[in-house]
Amino acid sequence: MAVKAEKAAKAAEPETAPVAEKVPVKKEARKKASFFVYLGPSIQGVIQTASIFTGTIEEVLKQLADQVEKYPRIKALLISDENIAEDRINVTKPGTRLYAEYHRLVNELKK
């Protein structure tokens, strides 16, 4: 019984650990990122979903110059390492910019 009472008392105590504040990631984080992930639809012979590219955004865009020229929305769907967790969800969440970009690219591919 004493063990249950101790657990209940600990559960009722407020947490003393500091809560991390959510800091918005700025465009500068995209410039400093060490890798990028493509979260758009796979385009046969061009790019696959979840492709990983290392380097700065300039280096990645240089590497993907031909693909981005043909499908400019690829650039909007390259996600930096700082944003990957949140943006992976936003691609599937209606009303977000990434969701809109993803579906615009899908519609372009259908034409």
N, C-alpha and C positions, 0 to 999 in steps of 0.2 A: 504494500500500500504506500509505503514511504517513497518508493521509486516513482510511482505514478504521480504523487503529489509534487515531487521535485520537477518532473517533466512538465507538469501543468504550470508550475510557477515560472519555469524558464520560458515556456511558450507565451506567457502573459507579459514577460518583460520586454520592453522595447529594444530593438536592435541597436547596438552601440557602434556598429561598423558604419563608416561614412558611406553615403549613397553617392555614387558617381553621377555627375551631372551630364546630361546629354548635350554634347557640343556639336553644333551643326558643322558638317564637313564642307569646306569652301572649295572653290575652284583651284586654289593653290595646292590643295591636297592631291588633286588630279595631276598637277604638274610634278609633284614630288613622288608619286606612286612608283612602286618598283615593278608591278605587273598589272595587267589588265585582262579582263575576261569578257568575251563576247557573249551576251545574253539574248541575242536575237535568234530568229529561226535559222535552221540549217539551209544553206543554199548550195545545191549540188555543184561541185567543181569550183566553188568560191570560198566558202567558210562554213564551219560547223558550230553548232551551239556548244557553249562551254569551252571554246578554244581559249587557250591562255597565251598571252604575249608578254614578254619581259621587256623592260626598258621604260623610258619616259614616253609620254603621249606622242611627242614629236617623232620618236623613233618607231613607235608602233604604227602611226599613220603613214610614215614613209614606207614601212614594210608592206602596208595594206593599200598603197596608193591606187593600184589598178582596181581593186575591189571597191574601195570607197568612191572612186570616180564613177563606176558603174552603178553602185547602190549607196548613195550618200547617207542613208539612214543607219548604215553600219556604224558610223562614227558615234552616233547618239547612243548606241547599244553596247559600246565598249565601256565597261565598268571598272573603276580603279579598285585596288586592293582595300582601300579605306572604306568603301561603300558596299562591298559585295554582299554582306549579309542582308542589309536593308533593301538594296536594289533588286536582289534575287526575288524578293517578295513583291516589290513594286511592279515588276514586269507582268505579274499575274493579277494585279489589283486594279480593277476598273477605276478610272478617274485620275490615274497618275500619268505623268509625262512618259515614263518608260512603257507603260501599257499602250498608250497611244502610238508611240514610235514603233513598237513591235507590230501592232496590227496594221499600221500604214505600210510597213515593209511587206508583211504577208499579202496585203491587197495588191501591192506593186508586183509581187511575184506571180500572182494569179493572172495578170494581164498578158 
